[in-house]
Amino acid sequence: MYIVIIGAGSIGSNLIDLAVRDGNDVVVIETDEQRANDVASTYDCLVLNADATTHDTLRDADIDRADAVISTTDIDAVNIMVMLLAQEHDVPNLVSVVHDPENLPVFEKIGVNLIENPQRLIADYLYHSVRYPDVSDFIDLDDETELVELTVTEDAPMAGQLLSTAKEGGALPEGCLVVALQRNGEIRAPRGETTIKAGDKVTVFTDDVTLADAVAAFTGDHP
């Protein structure tokens, strides 16, 4: 892919690393000279020390070739302007971080794929890591629901349970749904006749109210 990345801060620099290592053609636009020089000396990509909110800069980035433009600056106004300009060049994939929730409707109207408030996402992740140490990964779906990944322990209430009867028997809390299961390196879709075993890695859909009970059901530990 030909990817134009705006900003080489903490988010942008990690994105640049991933995109370059994956073999994409990457162009980076960064206003800060030191950051631009750091990226240019580290990665095999074109770096423009320039203002991305101008047509001239985007033309220098050969934006008409771009498969995607990703804006990662910490200023929503800059990200919005970049998205609007990229839209004028018919870039098929527009992606941006959004820091202020009040600006979400503007980005949505443009048709941008959103990464909402990355600082809050990081804070949520850190909090969950402390609050629920048995959760190996989680994804907030909205303000009330999330997906969590758990490894089933020997003494967990769900160990040895058949999914079709687990709720009736009280082992699986109401509001929990097992949506994926990994066993011996193989990922499978769980069914009613599936028996949960110790060592299984399960992905569970749950709401915030039931989260602690869900963790306890598969790990035996109640936060």
N, C-alpha and C positions, 0 to 999 in steps of 0.2 A: 504493500500500500504506500501511497504518497501522503504523508501526514504533516500538517503544519501545526506546530505547538506554540501557543502564545504564553510566555512566562516561563522562567527557569528558577522559580522559588522552590519551596519544599515539595509542593505537589508536582510542579512541572518537571523538576529534575528527576524525580522517580519515574515519571511517565516517559521522559526522554530515554532513560536507561532501559526501560522495558521495550520501548518501540524500536530502538536501535539494535538491541540484542536479538530481537525477533526478526531482524533482517529487513525492516521497512526503510523506505527513503524518507528521511526526516528533515524538516526545516524548522528551526527554532527562531522565534522573534522575541528579543528581550531588550528592554530599555536600559537596564543597568549594565554599564560597560564591564564591570568586574565579573558579574555573573555570566555575561555573554562570552567573555574570554575563557572563563573556567569550563564552560560547556564545549567551546571550540577546541580546547586543548585536551579534552577528555574523550569526546565522542566523534565518530566519523559521520558528521552531518553538517549541513549548511547552517550557519548561525548569522542572523542579522541583528546588529545592535541598532534597533530602530523602533519607531512607534507603529504598533500594529493597527492603530485606528485610522490609518490613511490608505487610500487606494494604491498609492505609489509603493508603499512597503509591501502590501499584499501582492502586487504585481511582481516585485522583486523576488518574492517567495514563490512565484509561479503558481499562484493559487488556482488558476484555471485547470491545473493538472491534479489538484488535491482530491483525494478520496475522502478526507476528513480534516476538519479544523477543530482543534481542542484548545479552549481558552481557560487558563488556570490562574489568572491574576487574582489578587486579593481585593480588587475594586470592581463591583458589579457593573458600574457604568461603562468601564472599559470592556468588560466581557460582552455586554449587550451590544456595544458599537461594533466589536469584532464580529459577532454573530450576524448582525444586520449586513455588514459589508460582505461577509462570506456568502450570505444568502443571495446577494446580488450577483455573485459569481457562480451561482448554481452548484455550490459544493454539496454533495449528497448527504454527508454526515456532519452535523453540527453538534458539538458537545461542549458544555461549559460548567464550571463550578458556579454555585449561587450561594452567596453568604447571607443575604437578608431575605427571609421568607416573603416579605412584602413584594419583592421583585419577581417572584415566581411567575405570576401571570404574564409579565412582559416576555420572559424567556419562552413560556409555553406558547404564547401567541406567535412568536417567531418560528416555533417548531424545533426547539433545541432539546436534545437529550441532556438531562440534568444530573449533576452531582450536587445534591443539596447540602449546604453547610458542612463542609468536610471537617471543620474543627469540632462540631457537635458529634459527628460520626466517630471521630477519634476518642472524644470524651466518653461516649457511650461504650465504645469497645473497652477502654481502660477500666471503666466502672464495672462492666460485666465480668471482666477478667478477675477482679477482686471479689465481687459479690458472688459469682458463680464459677469458681476455679475448675470445676469439672466440665464446664462447657468449652469444647475445643474451638468452636467457631459459632458465630451468630450473625443473623442478618435482620435488621429492623425492617419490617414490611410497611408499617405505618406506626401511629402513636400507640397502638394497642396490641399489635401482633408481631410475631417474629419467628424466624426459623433458627433452631439451635442444633448443633451437632454434639452428640454425646456417645461415649463408649460405655457399653453395658458392663457392669461389674458382677462378680460372682454372687454377692449378697444383695443385689438389687431386686426389688419387688417384681420387676418385669422379666428377670432372668428365668427362662423356662416357661414363659407364659405364651399362650396362643393368642394372637391379636384379636380374633373374633370374640373371645370371651373375657379379655383382659379388663375391659371397662365394667362388665357386669360383676366381675369378682373384686373390683376395687383397686386392682393393681395399676391400671392406667387412668389417670385423672380425666374428668370431663373437660372438654375444651382442648384436648391433645389429639394430634393425628400424626402417625408415623408415615412420612411421605417417601422415605428412601432408606435403604439398609445396605451396608457394606460388610461382606463376610469373606474372609480369605482373599481379599483383594478384588473381589467381584461385587459390583454395585447392582442391586436388584430392586424391583418395585415390590414392596411388601403386600401381601394379600391376607385375607382373613385366616387362611390356614397356615400362615407363617408363624413359626415359633421363634421368639426372641431368645438368643443365646448369649452367654457371657462372652465378651470379646467383640461382639457385633458393634459396629459404629452406625448409629441411627441418626437420621435427620428428622426432627420433630417440629411440626407446626403447633404453636401454642400462643395463648394470649398472655399479657403481662400478669394478670391475676393468678394464672395457673402455672407460671414459669417455675417457681420454686418447687412446686409439687411434681412437675415434669422432670426436673433435675433429680429429685429424690427417687422417682420411680425407676429411673434407668441407672442410677449410680449408688443409691442407698444413702446418700448424704443429703440432709435437708439444710440448706443455707440458713 
